[in-house]
C-alpha cells in the first residue's frame, strides 16, 4: 500500500517538475521574443510552436541574437566614431576657412592701402612737377620783368651780375640798386667759392662795409657778418686799413701788388674796381 502511495507521489512530483520546467521555458522564450522584436522586424511568433521548442534550440537562438546585438552595437560605435571624425574635420575646415578669409581680407586691405599710397605718391609727384614748372615759369617771368638777361647768372636762390667796367664802392652799389639788386652778400663757403669763380682774375667790390661803425663790418642788407673769409699770409692779416679803408673787395688770384693775398681785403671806398650785384628771388615775391 505504501509502495503505491510512494509511486503516486513520485509521479505527481515528476509532473509538477515538468510543469515548472515548461513554465520557465515559456517565460524565457517570451523574454527572448520581446528582445528580438525590438531589434529586427519579424512575424508574430506562434505561441504553440514556441512552447514545443526544445531548450537546446532556444539557446541557439539566444546566442545568435546576442551576436546580432553585438554586431549592432559595433555598427553604432563605428557610426559614432565616424560622426565624431566628420564633426572634427568640419571644425578644422571651418577654422582654416575663417583663417583663410581673414588673411584674404588682410591682403585685400593691404592692397587697397598700397593702391592708396601709390595714388597719393602719384598725386604728390604731379604736384611737385607742377610746382617745378610754375617756379621755372616764375623765374623766367621775373628775369623778363626785371630785365635780367645777358650777363646775369642764377645760383641757388639769387641772380648775380659781374660788371665789366669799374666804379667806386658807392657808384657800384648805386648801379645795383637801380636794377632792383644790391652788392653781393656772402653768407657761406659755397657762395664765397661762387663769387671767386665769377670774379676770375679781377678784384671786385662786395657789399661789406664798416662805414657806420669802425671795425663793425656789416652787409649792405643789414645782416650780421657770420662767416668771414678775410685774406691773410705771413705779411699781413685783413682787415688792416683802419679808418681809411671801410669797403671790402674779394680777390681770387694772388697778385704781387696785393701781397699775393687771396680772400677779402679792406680798401678805400673811392678806389675803382669791378663789382658783383645780387638779387634774391625772395625779393621778387610780393607779400
Residue frames as qw, qx, qy, qz and C-alpha x, y, z in Angstrom:
[[0.000, 0.886, 0.464, 0.000, 0.00, 0.00, 0.00],
 [0.286, -0.822, 0.123, 0.477, 2.78, 2.36, 0.95],
 [0.463, -0.119, 0.595, 0.646, 4.57, 1.42, -2.28],
 [0.247, 0.645, 0.612, 0.385, 1.60, 2.52, -4.32],
 [0.151, -0.944, -0.218, 0.195, 1.46, 5.77, -2.39],
 [0.417, -0.590, 0.340, 0.602, 5.14, 6.46, -2.99],
 [0.411, 0.194, 0.655, 0.603, 4.78, 5.66, -6.68],
 [0.103, 0.833, 0.515, 0.175, 1.82, 8.04, -6.87],
 [0.269, -0.896, -0.013, 0.354, 3.74, 10.77, -5.09],
 [0.472, -0.314, 0.490, 0.662, 6.81, 10.31, -7.33],
 [0.321, 0.466, 0.648, 0.509, 4.66, 10.55, -10.43],
 [0.050, -0.933, -0.356, 0.006, 2.93, 13.68, -9.02],
 [0.395, -0.742, 0.178, 0.512, 6.32, 15.29, -8.20],
 [0.464, -0.024, 0.591, 0.659, 7.66, 14.47, -11.64],
 [0.202, 0.699, 0.588, 0.354, 4.60, 16.00, -13.29],
 [0.201, -0.942, -0.166, 0.210, 4.88, 19.09, -11.10],
 [0.472, -0.511, 0.365, 0.619, 8.57, 19.42, -12.02],
 [0.396, 0.264, 0.637, 0.606, 7.79, 19.07, -15.71],
 [0.053, 0.875, 0.462, 0.130, 5.09, 21.73, -15.39],
 [0.327, -0.855, 0.042, 0.401, 7.52, 24.11, -13.72],
 [0.488, -0.230, 0.519, 0.663, 10.17, 23.49, -16.34],
 [0.304, 0.538, 0.629, 0.472, 7.67, 24.11, -19.10],
 [0.095, -0.949, -0.296, 0.057, 6.57, 27.38, -17.45],
 [0.423, -0.687, 0.243, 0.538, 10.19, 28.55, -17.03],
 [0.454, 0.071, 0.616, 0.640, 10.92, 27.74, -20.65],
 [0.170, 0.777, 0.548, 0.257, 7.79, 29.65, -21.65],
 [0.234, -0.928, -0.087, 0.277, 8.91, 32.72, -19.64],
 [0.481, -0.456, 0.429, 0.613, 12.45, 32.60, -21.06],
 [0.392, 0.309, 0.662, 0.560, 11.24, 32.20, -24.62],
 [0.053, 0.892, 0.442, 0.074, 8.73, 35.04, -24.21],
 [0.319, -0.835, 0.105, 0.436, 11.50, 37.36, -22.91],
 [0.460, -0.202, 0.578, 0.643, 13.75, 36.40, -25.80],
 [0.306, 0.590, 0.651, 0.367, 10.90, 37.03, -28.23],
 [0.068, -0.955, -0.242, 0.157, 10.32, 40.52, -26.83],
 [0.377, -0.663, 0.341, 0.549, 14.02, 41.38, -27.15],
 [0.452, 0.091, 0.682, 0.568, 14.13, 40.05, -30.70],
 [0.218, 0.785, 0.555, 0.168, 11.13, 42.17, -31.68],
 [0.171, -0.913, -0.023, 0.369, 12.98, 45.36, -30.55],
 [0.316, -0.570, 0.515, 0.556, 15.96, 44.82, -32.92],
 [0.013, 0.119, -0.762, -0.637, 14.50, 43.35, -36.10],
 [0.654, 0.117, -0.039, -0.746, 11.27, 43.04, -37.95],
 [0.054, 0.079, -0.995, -0.032, 9.72, 39.59, -37.63],
 [0.559, -0.319, -0.504, -0.576, 6.35, 37.97, -37.91],
 [0.609, -0.476, 0.318, -0.549, 4.44, 37.17, -34.74],
 [0.035, 0.286, -0.951, 0.115, 5.59, 34.08, -33.00],
 [0.715, -0.221, -0.527, -0.402, 3.35, 31.07, -32.93],
 [0.461, -0.578, 0.456, -0.496, 2.72, 30.56, -29.23],
 [0.961, -0.111, 0.187, -0.170, 2.18, 26.86, -29.54],
 [0.807, 0.465, -0.248, 0.269, 5.31, 26.37, -31.68],
 [0.057, 0.705, -0.481, 0.517, 7.33, 28.31, -29.10],
 [0.704, -0.445, 0.385, -0.399, 6.03, 26.03, -26.33],
 [0.991, 0.084, 0.097, -0.018, 7.08, 22.95, -28.24],
 [0.475, 0.721, -0.442, 0.243, 10.68, 24.18, -28.88],
 [0.866, -0.235, -0.312, 0.312, 13.34, 22.31, -27.04],
 [0.415, -0.864, 0.062, 0.278, 15.66, 24.09, -24.60],
 [0.636, -0.190, 0.416, 0.621, 18.66, 23.35, -26.89],
 [0.353, 0.572, 0.488, 0.557, 17.03, 25.09, -29.91],
 [0.180, -0.953, -0.230, -0.080, 16.06, 28.11, -27.76],
 [0.577, -0.648, 0.191, 0.459, 19.63, 28.50, -26.51],
 [0.561, 0.134, 0.467, 0.670, 20.96, 28.56, -30.09],
 [0.123, 0.808, 0.395, 0.419, 18.56, 31.39, -30.97],
 [0.410, -0.894, -0.081, 0.159, 19.69, 33.29, -27.86],
 [0.616, -0.360, 0.320, 0.623, 23.37, 33.05, -28.89],
 [0.403, 0.423, 0.504, 0.637, 22.51, 34.15, -32.40],
 [0.093, -0.916, -0.334, -0.203, 20.53, 37.10, -31.05],
 [0.517, -0.758, 0.076, 0.390, 23.40, 38.14, -28.81],
 [0.572, -0.041, 0.428, 0.699, 25.69, 38.10, -31.83],
 [0.203, 0.697, 0.474, 0.498, 23.26, 40.28, -33.74],
 [0.299, -0.937, -0.179, 0.030, 23.10, 42.71, -30.86],
 [0.609, -0.508, 0.233, 0.564, 26.91, 42.76, -30.59],
 [0.463, 0.266, 0.484, 0.693, 27.18, 43.46, -34.31],
 [0.004, -0.856, -0.402, -0.325, 24.58, 46.21, -34.00],
 [0.466, -0.839, -0.029, 0.279, 26.46, 47.76, -31.05],
 [0.595, -0.232, 0.363, 0.679, 29.72, 47.65, -33.03],
 [0.308, 0.545, 0.505, 0.594, 27.99, 49.25, -36.00],
 [0.201, -0.934, -0.279, -0.095, 26.58, 52.00, -33.77],
 [0.568, -0.661, 0.137, 0.470, 30.02, 52.60, -32.25],
 [0.527, 0.080, 0.456, 0.713, 31.56, 52.82, -35.73],
 [0.110, 0.767, 0.456, 0.437, 28.85, 55.28, -36.75],
 [0.383, -0.903, -0.127, 0.149, 29.53, 57.37, -33.64],
 [0.597, -0.416, 0.295, 0.619, 33.27, 57.37, -34.34],
 [0.403, 0.366, 0.514, 0.663, 32.67, 58.28, -37.98],
 [0.073, -0.892, -0.375, -0.243, 30.30, 61.07, -36.98],
 [0.504, -0.784, 0.027, 0.362, 32.85, 62.36, -34.44],
 [0.571, -0.126, 0.406, 0.703, 35.57, 62.31, -37.10],
 [0.238, 0.627, 0.504, 0.544, 33.30, 64.18, -39.52],
 [0.261, -0.934, -0.243, -0.005, 32.49, 66.79, -36.86],
 [0.571, -0.594, 0.187, 0.534, 36.21, 67.28, -36.02],
 [0.483, 0.149, 0.493, 0.708, 37.08, 67.63, -39.70],
 [0.062, 0.807, 0.459, 0.368, 34.25, 70.12, -40.15],
 [0.399, -0.883, -0.087, 0.230, 35.50, 72.17, -37.20],
 [0.570, -0.359, 0.349, 0.651, 39.07, 72.13, -38.53],
 [0.364, 0.424, 0.548, 0.623, 37.88, 73.03, -42.02],
 [0.096, -0.912, -0.370, -0.150, 35.75, 75.87, -40.63],
 [0.479, -0.768, 0.073, 0.419, 38.68, 77.26, -38.62],
 [0.518, -0.125, 0.470, 0.704, 41.04, 77.07, -41.60],
 [0.229, 0.650, 0.553, 0.469, 38.38, 78.66, -43.79],
 [0.223, -0.948, -0.218, 0.066, 37.96, 81.53, -41.34],
 [0.528, -0.573, 0.267, 0.567, 41.74, 81.98, -41.18],
 [0.456, 0.204, 0.560, 0.661, 41.92, 81.98, -44.96],
 [0.058, 0.839, 0.458, 0.287, 39.10, 84.52, -45.16],
 [0.383, -0.878, -0.047, 0.284, 40.83, 86.68, -42.55],
 [0.538, -0.319, 0.411, 0.663, 44.16, 86.50, -44.40],
 [0.341, 0.474, 0.584, 0.564, 42.43, 87.31, -47.66],
 [0.101, -0.937, -0.326, -0.079, 40.72, 90.32, -46.07],
 [0.481, -0.726, 0.148, 0.469, 44.07, 91.49, -44.64],
 [0.502, -0.028, 0.527, 0.685, 45.75, 91.12, -48.02],
 [0.190, 0.716, 0.542, 0.397, 42.88, 92.96, -49.66],
 [0.258, -0.942, -0.158, 0.144, 43.18, 95.79, -47.14],
 [0.527, -0.513, 0.327, 0.593, 46.95, 95.96, -47.62],
 [0.441, 0.294, 0.580, 0.619, 46.49, 96.03, -51.38],
 [0.031, 0.880, 0.416, 0.228, 43.99, 98.87, -51.08],
 [0.406, -0.847, 0.035, 0.342, 46.36, 100.75, -48.78],
 [0.540, -0.222, 0.466, 0.665, 49.21, 100.27, -51.24],
 [0.301, 0.580, 0.565, 0.504, 46.98, 101.46, -54.06],
 [0.158, -0.953, -0.259, -0.001, 46.02, 104.50, -51.99],
 [0.502, -0.660, 0.228, 0.510, 49.68, 105.22, -51.16],
 [0.507, 0.101, 0.553, 0.654, 50.61, 104.83, -54.80],
 [0.141, 0.794, 0.483, 0.341, 47.82, 107.21, -55.77],
 [0.320, -0.921, -0.079, 0.205, 48.95, 109.72, -53.15],
 [0.552, -0.420, 0.382, 0.610, 52.57, 109.45, -54.29],
 [0.411, 0.405, 0.574, 0.581, 51.50, 109.90, -57.88],
 [0.030, -0.923, -0.349, -0.163, 49.48, 112.98, -56.93],
 [0.454, -0.798, 0.109, 0.380, 52.40, 114.37, -54.93],
 [0.569, -0.097, 0.486, 0.656, 54.73, 113.74, -57.84],
 [0.263, 0.651, 0.520, 0.486, 52.37, 115.54, -60.19],
 [0.226, -0.953, -0.196, 0.048, 52.07, 118.42, -57.72],
 [0.544, -0.584, 0.274, 0.537, 55.86, 118.65, -57.43],
 [0.485, 0.221, 0.545, 0.647, 56.18, 118.61, -61.20],
 [0.073, 0.847, 0.432, 0.301, 53.56, 121.35, -61.40],
 [0.389, -0.883, -0.016, 0.262, 55.34, 123.39, -58.73],
 [0.585, -0.293, 0.405, 0.639, 58.64, 122.96, -60.52],
 [0.352, 0.503, 0.542, 0.574, 57.05, 124.07, -63.76],
 [0.123, -0.937, -0.308, -0.108, 55.48, 127.06, -62.03],
 [0.510, -0.730, 0.135, 0.435, 58.76, 128.02, -60.38],
 [0.546, 0.008, 0.485, 0.683, 60.57, 127.76, -63.69],
 [0.182, 0.713, 0.492, 0.464, 57.94, 129.93, -65.35],
 [0.306, -0.931, -0.173, 0.097, 58.07, 132.41, -62.48],
 [0.582, -0.487, 0.256, 0.599, 61.84, 132.59, -62.69],
 [0.421, 0.265, 0.518, 0.696, 61.72, 133.23, -66.42],
 [0.022, -0.856, -0.433, -0.281, 58.97, 135.79, -65.90],
 [0.447, -0.837, -0.035, 0.314, 61.00, 137.53, -63.22],
 [0.567, -0.183, 0.379, 0.708, 64.01, 137.57, -65.46],
 [0.251, 0.529, 0.519, 0.623, 61.93, 139.24, -68.11],
 [0.221, -0.904, -0.354, -0.093, 60.18, 141.66, -65.74],
 [0.472, -0.805, 0.107, 0.344, 63.45, 142.80, -64.15],
 [0.539, 0.802, -0.258, -0.011, 65.33, 142.81, -67.45],
 [0.519, -0.559, 0.640, 0.090, 67.75, 140.23, -66.04],
 [0.863, 0.491, -0.029, -0.119, 69.04, 138.93, -69.29],
 [0.781, 0.414, -0.278, 0.376, 72.56, 138.71, -70.63],
 [0.218, 0.563, -0.484, 0.634, 75.27, 138.85, -68.02],
 [0.580, -0.428, 0.375, -0.583, 73.11, 137.67, -65.09],
 [0.445, 0.157, -0.881, 0.020, 73.73, 134.21, -63.58],
 [0.743, -0.449, -0.036, -0.495, 71.33, 132.23, -61.42],
 [0.449, 0.219, -0.802, 0.327, 72.81, 130.32, -58.45],
 [0.135, -0.243, -0.818, 0.503, 70.94, 128.72, -55.54],
 [0.031, 0.747, 0.650, -0.138, 68.27, 131.34, -54.75],
 [0.053, -0.815, 0.001, 0.577, 69.73, 134.51, -56.31],
 [0.667, 0.674, 0.148, 0.280, 70.71, 136.18, -59.57],
 [0.528, -0.607, 0.162, 0.571, 74.23, 137.59, -59.87],
 [0.549, 0.807, 0.096, 0.196, 75.82, 140.09, -62.23],
 [0.637, -0.404, 0.136, 0.643, 79.51, 140.88, -62.62],
 [0.259, 0.922, 0.018, -0.287, 80.32, 144.26, -64.14],
 [0.795, 0.338, 0.119, 0.489, 82.84, 144.84, -66.92],
 [0.181, 0.770, -0.096, 0.605, 83.51, 148.46, -66.01],
 [0.521, -0.170, -0.550, 0.630, 85.00, 149.86, -62.82],
 [0.233, -0.771, -0.155, -0.572, 83.45, 152.26, -60.31],
 [0.063, -0.399, 0.626, -0.667, 83.85, 153.31, -56.71],
 [0.053, -0.189, -0.943, 0.270, 82.12, 151.32, -53.99],
 [0.277, 0.445, 0.427, -0.737, 79.29, 153.86, -53.72],
 [0.456, 0.422, -0.352, -0.699, 78.79, 154.06, -57.52],
 [0.240, 0.099, -0.950, -0.176, 78.95, 150.30, -57.80],
 [0.095, 0.317, 0.841, -0.429, 76.21, 149.93, -55.24],
 [0.372, 0.476, 0.119, -0.788, 74.09, 152.59, -56.98],
 [0.364, 0.276, -0.702, -0.547, 74.33, 150.64, -60.23],
 [0.157, -0.118, -0.979, 0.058, 72.98, 147.53, -58.47],
 [0.147, 0.418, 0.643, -0.625, 70.16, 149.29, -56.60],
 [0.366, 0.398, -0.191, -0.819, 68.94, 150.97, -59.79],
 [0.502, 0.146, -0.744, -0.417, 68.29, 147.48, -61.13],
 [0.805, -0.373, -0.083, -0.454, 66.49, 146.20, -58.04],
 [0.883, -0.020, -0.377, 0.280, 69.60, 144.46, -56.69],
 [0.356, -0.899, 0.249, -0.052, 72.49, 145.28, -54.33],
 [0.244, 0.630, -0.732, 0.085, 76.14, 144.42, -53.89],
 [0.766, -0.038, -0.637, -0.074, 76.65, 140.73, -53.15],
 [0.518, -0.585, 0.453, -0.428, 76.33, 139.48, -49.56],
 [0.592, 0.264, -0.761, 0.006, 78.33, 136.30, -48.98],
 [0.679, -0.480, 0.213, -0.514, 76.89, 134.03, -46.27],
 [0.907, -0.224, 0.355, -0.017, 78.72, 130.70, -46.65],
 [0.435, -0.424, 0.645, 0.463, 81.68, 128.93, -48.22],
 [0.528, 0.407, 0.693, 0.275, 79.67, 127.83, -51.27],
 [0.243, 0.935, 0.257, -0.003, 78.69, 131.39, -52.09],
 [0.270, -0.817, 0.366, 0.355, 82.26, 132.58, -51.50],
 [0.522, -0.119, 0.722, 0.438, 83.58, 129.97, -53.94],
 [0.433, 0.681, 0.565, 0.172, 80.90, 131.00, -56.42],
 [0.040, 0.984, 0.012, -0.172, 81.92, 134.69, -56.13],
 [0.405, -0.600, 0.548, 0.420, 85.59, 133.78, -56.54],
 [0.533, 0.186, 0.731, 0.383, 84.89, 131.76, -59.68],
 [0.308, 0.843, 0.437, 0.064, 82.70, 134.55, -61.04],
 [0.103, -0.946, 0.144, 0.272, 85.29, 137.30, -60.41],
 [0.852, 0.430, -0.048, 0.297, 88.15, 135.36, -62.01],
 [0.642, 0.060, -0.156, 0.748, 91.35, 137.40, -62.04],
 [0.024, -0.673, -0.114, -0.730, 89.52, 140.66, -61.30],
 [0.157, -0.152, -0.627, 0.748, 89.29, 142.49, -57.99],
 [0.256, -0.525, -0.557, -0.591, 85.58, 143.09, -57.30],
 [0.259, -0.284, 0.390, -0.837, 83.61, 145.02, -54.73],
 [0.358, -0.361, -0.861, -0.021, 81.31, 143.10, -52.38],
 [0.332, -0.713, -0.249, -0.566, 78.54, 144.51, -50.16],
 [0.721, -0.454, -0.380, 0.359, 80.63, 144.56, -46.96],
 [0.194, 0.660, -0.110, 0.717, 81.48, 147.81, -45.12],
 [0.492, -0.493, -0.533, 0.480, 82.22, 149.33, -41.70],
 [0.133, 0.493, 0.125, 0.851, 81.39, 152.91, -42.71],
 [0.491, -0.718, -0.261, -0.418, 78.81, 153.30, -39.92],
 [0.657, -0.710, 0.247, -0.066, 80.93, 151.93, -37.06],
 [0.322, 0.688, -0.650, 0.025, 84.67, 151.42, -37.44],
 [0.032, -0.312, 0.931, -0.189, 85.57, 147.76, -37.03],
 [0.539, 0.232, 0.689, -0.426, 81.91, 146.60, -37.12],
 [0.105, 0.185, -0.716, -0.664, 81.61, 145.04, -40.56],
 [0.535, 0.359, 0.621, -0.446, 78.11, 144.51, -41.87],
 [0.327, 0.263, 0.746, 0.517, 76.46, 143.57, -45.13],
 [0.115, -0.061, -0.197, -0.972, 74.51, 146.12, -47.14],
 [0.494, -0.396, -0.618, -0.466, 71.28, 144.19, -46.49],
 [0.458, -0.629, 0.231, -0.585, 71.76, 144.79, -42.75],
 [0.957, -0.195, -0.210, -0.031, 72.66, 141.16, -41.89],
 [0.484, -0.769, 0.415, 0.043, 75.45, 140.42, -39.43],
 [0.455, 0.592, -0.662, -0.063, 78.75, 139.03, -40.62],
 [0.898, -0.294, 0.243, -0.217, 78.53, 135.34, -39.65],
 [0.897, 0.050, 0.250, 0.360, 81.10, 133.76, -41.98],
 [0.046, 0.929, -0.248, -0.271, 84.27, 135.65, -42.82],
 [0.895, 0.226, 0.186, 0.337, 86.89, 134.95, -45.46],
 [0.037, -0.965, 0.227, 0.125, 89.44, 137.70, -44.77],
 [0.790, 0.475, -0.293, 0.253, 92.76, 137.20, -46.51],
 [0.504, -0.794, 0.339, 0.008, 95.94, 136.60, -44.52],
 [0.854, 0.341, -0.288, 0.267, 99.54, 135.48, -45.00],
 [0.723, -0.265, -0.268, 0.579, 102.90, 135.83, -43.27],
 [0.287, 0.249, 0.017, 0.925, 102.99, 139.52, -44.09],
 [0.276, -0.106, 0.160, -0.942, 99.57, 140.73, -43.01],
 [0.020, 0.390, 0.914, -0.110, 96.05, 139.83, -41.88],
 [0.184, -0.304, -0.312, -0.881, 92.95, 141.57, -43.21],
 [0.239, 0.889, 0.176, 0.350, 91.19, 143.85, -42.41],
 [0.656, -0.322, -0.142, 0.668, 94.11, 146.13, -41.56],
 [0.301, 0.515, 0.241, 0.765, 93.31, 149.51, -43.13],
 [0.166, -0.330, -0.471, 0.801, 91.79, 151.21, -40.10],
 [0.248, 0.679, 0.399, -0.565, 89.55, 154.23, -40.65],
 [0.157, 0.551, -0.416, -0.706, 90.85, 154.88, -44.12],
 [0.273, 0.111, -0.857, -0.422, 89.69, 151.55, -45.62],
 [0.463, 0.071, 0.562, -0.681, 85.99, 150.97, -44.96],
 [0.812, 0.336, -0.069, -0.473, 84.93, 148.90, -48.01],
 [0.620, -0.286, 0.726, 0.089, 85.74, 145.32, -48.97],
 [0.614, 0.497, -0.456, -0.410, 86.76, 143.59, -52.16],
 [0.888, -0.167, 0.428, -0.016, 87.39, 139.91, -52.88],
 [0.239, 0.687, -0.630, -0.273, 90.46, 138.60, -54.68],
 [0.974, 0.042, 0.140, -0.176, 90.53, 135.13, -56.21],
 [0.848, 0.364, -0.111, 0.368, 94.01, 135.12, -57.81],
 [0.599, -0.578, -0.030, 0.553, 97.22, 136.06, -55.94],
 [0.394, 0.852, 0.073, 0.337, 98.57, 139.45, -57.04],
 [0.637, 0.034, -0.280, 0.718, 102.00, 140.82, -56.20],
 [0.001, -0.449, 0.036, -0.893, 100.60, 144.33, -55.75],
 [0.658, -0.515, -0.016, -0.549, 98.31, 142.91, -53.03],
 [0.248, -0.536, 0.762, -0.266, 101.00, 140.82, -51.36],
 [0.364, 0.076, -0.897, -0.240, 99.57, 137.69, -53.02],
 [0.340, 0.064, 0.670, -0.656, 96.57, 137.78, -50.70],
 [0.304, -0.200, -0.783, -0.504, 93.50, 135.67, -51.57],
 [0.224, -0.541, -0.765, 0.268, 90.12, 136.42, -50.00],
 [0.057, -0.930, -0.337, -0.135, 88.59, 139.60, -48.62],
 [0.503, -0.001, -0.123, 0.855, 90.65, 142.79, -48.41],
 [0.040, -0.871, -0.379, 0.310, 89.58, 146.14, -46.98],
 [0.453, 0.243, 0.275, 0.812, 90.24, 149.10, -49.31],
 [0.060, 0.306, 0.138, -0.940, 89.44, 152.78, -49.67],
 [0.446, 0.543, 0.671, -0.237, 85.84, 153.20, -50.83],
 [0.344, 0.813, -0.050, -0.468, 86.74, 155.76, -53.53],
 [0.171, -0.394, 0.795, 0.429, 89.01, 153.39, -55.41],
 [0.717, 0.329, -0.153, -0.595, 87.55, 151.93, -58.60],
 [0.228, -0.177, 0.954, 0.077, 87.04, 148.24, -59.11],
 [0.455, -0.153, -0.694, -0.536, 84.60, 145.91, -60.78],
 [0.416, -0.150, 0.567, -0.695, 81.70, 144.66, -58.68],
 [0.195, -0.187, -0.941, -0.203, 79.10, 141.88, -58.30],
 [0.491, -0.172, 0.087, -0.850, 75.38, 142.57, -57.89],
 [0.068, -0.131, -0.983, 0.106, 72.97, 140.12, -56.22],
 [0.530, -0.127, -0.072, -0.836, 69.20, 139.91, -56.48],
 [0.193, -0.008, 0.942, -0.275, 67.44, 137.32, -54.28],
 [0.228, -0.324, -0.781, -0.483, 64.31, 135.56, -55.54],
 [0.242, -0.557, -0.700, 0.377, 62.62, 136.29, -52.20],
 [0.040, -0.415, -0.071, 0.906, 62.76, 139.96, -53.10],
 [0.163, -0.052, -0.625, -0.762, 60.69, 139.26, -56.22],
 [0.275, -0.446, -0.848, -0.078, 57.78, 137.77, -54.27],
 [0.231, -0.496, -0.007, -0.837, 55.19, 140.28, -53.18],
 [0.080, -0.022, 0.807, -0.585, 53.92, 139.95, -49.55]]
